[in-house]
Amino acid sequence: MIRFNKVSKIYPGQKRAALDSIDLEIDKGEFVFLVGASGSGKSTFLRLILREVQPTSGQVFVAGKEINRLANWKVPKLRRQIGTVFQDFRLLPNKTVTENVAFALEVIGRSKEDIKELVPETLDMVGLDGKGHRYPEELSGGEQQRVAIARAFVNRPMLLIADEPTGNLDPATSVGIMKLLDRINRTETTVLMSTHDSSIVDQMRKRVIELSEGRIVRDEARGIYGYQN
Amino acid sequence: MSAIFSELRASLTRNTSMTISLVVTMSVSLMLASLGMLLNAQADRTEQYFGDRLQLQVNLCTKNSPAATCIGGAATDDQKAAVRQALSDNPEVKSFTVRSPQENFAQASELLGQSETGRQQLATLGPDSFPESYFVTLKNPQEFDGVMSQVSGMDGVGNVNSLRDLLGPLFEMLDKLQWAAIATSVLLIIAAILQVSNTIRMTAHARRREIGIMRLVGASSWHIQMPFVLESLIAALASALLAAIGMAAFMWFVVYGYLRDTLGRITTWVRWEDAFVVMGWTTLLAVLLALIPTLVMTRKYLDV
């Protein structure tokens, strides 16, 4: 699903590499935690997969395609296969829950019929059945993150990237979100999640990749958080 | 498509005051640009009427000509032949064309027919009062003295006009007005372009969250740009419409309501068909003015 081949990234004006010669493979259907201190290269790693930045050297493959060689006009097609969830939810405050989720399908030109079918189905799946008419500000943090997950998953992507999705949530709510991500993972969707939440990583016992100063310092199949803030 | 239109509607509602100010600036600049183009059309009309401004116009005698060379009344066939021969033989003459009295009458009818008094005069004069004329193109337009002095003394020649002298000030005035209108409109067009860019920058900032999500979920570049392009296009077409209304008002009140009646004898004035051509060009200009900065700026600010 994802393969990094000697990937390095040095941002303009920086001396130190944000990522330094990364070799890595993530298979289809895996659930992977990406851990490491702030500035360890987690965000750069995720941005490279989304083709938001280009590597300074090396190759990045997503779903068999070398995406650093992808023409600009093909990038949207790549992103349609990847769902993304952020710590700050990034919902549109002037749209209802249903509209927020439908927006992701409307802007890629999906038909009204598809939208009518997929949006309620996805809201039901994330546990927001009956809350479609509410606005984000009327929801709790956990519910807002569920809307963001619904929006990321509504187009049934092959890969779901979650950038510290529980960072703004209390532990009990975080558990609910993790259960949801685990459920999505069981639909054969690869989940790649960066986090600082040790208890979640320790409970889930999934693959853990630890980054430090742009290098992979640990890659365990059923790992624990291990790293202390 | 409905998503694009709903974005467009939201954007227009959010930016009403900015869109209005853009339309106002753009329509004023387009009005000036179209005035410049209309003046250009006017110069063409004037040139068409008077012929090439570098020519000499040799008018033969009519039955009423007061010149000493017209004592015998209207020019005879022999006199006409002699004048033609002289023009053909003169080494300074490049070519010449003949305009019959009937053709001159028709030309005058076009000019004088623009006003009521002119039409009355035409009825009094009749075609006989108009001379046969030779429009002489010189090899070197600056050196018309030789030809002028040669033919002006010949029997049967009523008068010789240098159209360059006659029309110089008129053309000069038209040229100056045209350049003044164009220069002012260029300044205003720059203002309009900057305003389009500003509007896009502010809209892009106001909509950064939507745009960020659109990029993230894989909306295509054109899908992200389209509401901006449509918004600019609507502003451009509204501006072009206002400029066209301004142009129509100018034609109605100034050209048809005043110039053709009161200054009808100077030249033939621009007509509705000229104004419609100008309106077409203005609309095209408006669309380009809006689209080019929009496409450039959306690429810059939306990172598409």
HADDOCK unambig.tbl for C-alpha pairs under 7 A between the chains (distance, minus, plus):
assign (segid A and resid 76 and name CA) (segid B and resid 218 and name CA) 3.92 0.50 0.50
assign (segid A and resid 76 and name CA) (segid B and resid 219 and name CA) 5.82 0.50 0.50
assign (segid A and resid 76 and name CA) (segid B and resid 220 and name CA) 5.57 0.50 0.50
assign (segid A and resid 77 and name CA) (segid B and resid 218 and name CA) 5.98 0.50 0.50
assign (segid A and resid 79 and name CA) (segid B and resid 216 and name CA) 6.38 0.50 0.50
assign (segid A and resid 79 and name CA) (segid B and resid 217 and name CA) 5.84 0.50 0.50
assign (segid A and resid 79 and name CA) (segid B and resid 218 and name CA) 4.71 0.50 0.50
assign (segid A and resid 80 and name CA) (segid B and resid 217 and name CA) 5.55 0.50 0.50
assign (segid A and resid 80 and name CA) (segid B and resid 218 and name CA) 4.80 0.50 0.50
assign (segid A and resid 83 and name CA) (segid B and resid 217 and name CA) 6.95 0.50 0.50
assign (segid A and resid 92 and name CA) (segid B and resid 210 and name CA) 6.96 0.50 0.50
assign (segid A and resid 104 and name CA) (segid B and resid 217 and name CA) 5.97 0.50 0.50
assign (segid A and resid 106 and name CA) (segid B and resid 3 and name CA) 5.92 0.50 0.50
assign (segid A and resid 107 and name CA) (segid B and resid 3 and name CA) 6.62 0.50 0.50
assign (segid A and resid 107 and name CA) (segid B and resid 214 and name CA) 6.52 0.50 0.50
assign (segid A and resid 107 and name CA) (segid B and resid 219 and name CA) 5.36 0.50 0.50
assign (segid A and resid 107 and name CA) (segid B and resid 223 and name CA) 6.88 0.50 0.50
assign (segid A and resid 108 and name CA) (segid B and resid 218 and name CA) 6.50 0.50 0.50
assign (segid A and resid 108 and name CA) (segid B and resid 219 and name CA) 4.81 0.50 0.50
assign (segid A and resid 108 and name CA) (segid B and resid 220 and name CA) 6.97 0.50 0.50
